[in-house]
Amino acid sequence: MHEASLMTGLMRKIDEAARAQSAKRVVEVSVWLGALSHMTRGHFAEHFEHASAGTIAEGARLDVTVSSDIADANAQDVLLKSLEVEV
């Protein structure tokens, strides 16, 4: 369930950012995975594929950075770093 709530929040942020740029589609999503997010690159990619199905971000390339710093204030989070969009 933790992953589902992280992905819901992330997809909301992606949609808001894409709309603000009048994007036709999201080409690439760059994210940072906190050390305590319980997500590996592969695990995140699977969840992203499912969460983005039917959205403006479906099929977007992923650029994933995984943190190993358990003391980071965002260690439990998945943070949206940037988007590349097609307008």
C-alpha positions, -999 to 999 in steps of 0.1 A, spaced: 0 0 0 29 24 7 39 22 -30 4 29 -42 2 61 -22 36 72 -34 27 65 -70 -7 83 -66 10 114 -53 37 113 -80 12 109 -108 -7 139 -95 25 160 -95 34 148 -130 -1 157 -143 -1 191 -127 34 199 -141 25 187 -175 -7 207 -176 12 238 -165 34 234 -195 5 227 -219 21 194 -227 7 169 -252 26 141 -235 54 135 -210 85 122 -227 107 116 -196 103 115 -159 132 120 -135 127 108 -100 146 104 -67 138 73 -46 145 77 -9 165 50 8 134 40 29 109 42 1 112 4 -3 115 8 -41 143 -4 -64 146 10 -99 129 -21 -113 102 -21 -87 95 16 -93 94 10 -131 68 -17 -127 46 6 -105 51 36 -128 41 15 -158 9 5 -141 2 40 -126 8 59 -159 -13 36 -181 -39 58 -199 -23 91 -187 -2 118 -203 29 100 -189 22 66 -204 54 53 -221 76 80 -207 113 72 -202 125 70 -166 156 85 -151 157 71 -116 182 80 -88 182 58 -57 194 73 -25 212 52 1 210 79 28 186 67 55 190 99 75 178 121 46 146 140 55 129 126 24 142 90 29 107 76 28 96 95 -3 97 94 -41 104 129 -54 98 142 -88 130 159 -100 120 169 -135 99 163 -166 106 164 -203 75 171 -222 63 174 -258 41 205 -264 
